[in-house]
């Protein structure tokens, strides 16, 4: 039989895990429909709107464009329009979210 202190420790650990899960979920929800750049293991870069992800870290981008060379800004290079794209999580090297100032400037045009 588990002692009362063991049961309380398990309950506290579950609450901490749920709190961390809620915080991570909230952060992901705040990124929905934000423009982001994903660099992949083969050197390609995809830029698009973050639509969703899953437990395997696969990412769905809407209005995605593919850039063959890694670039320092969202507007450089010759893009290939992909539309809706799924990026397997094991191919993701880095993810960058476009800053709010760039986003308001882009939408203002």
MOZI-V767730 format. One record per backbone hydrogen bond with DSSP energy under -0.5 kcal/mol. CO is the residue of the C=O (numbers start at 1). NH is the residue of the N-H. Records with the same first field share a line. If there is no record, write none. Layout:
CO->NH + NH
This chain:
3->7
4->8
5->9
6->10
7->11
8->12
9->13
10->14
11->15
12->16
13->17
14->18
15->19
16->20
17->21
18->22
19->23
20->24
21->25
22->26
23->27
24->28
25->29
26->30
27->31
28->31 + 32
29->32
31->34
34->50
35->98
36->48
37->39 + 96
38->46
39->93 + 94
40->43
44->40
45->67
46->38
47->65
48->36
49->62
50->33
52->60
54->57
58->54
59->61 + 87
60->51 + 52
61->85
62->49
64->82 + 83
65->47
66->80
67->45
73->76
77->79
80->66
82->84
83->64
85->61 + 87
86->88
87->59
88->91
89->92
91->41
94->39
96->37
99->103
100->104
101->105
102->106
103->107
104->108
105->109
106->109
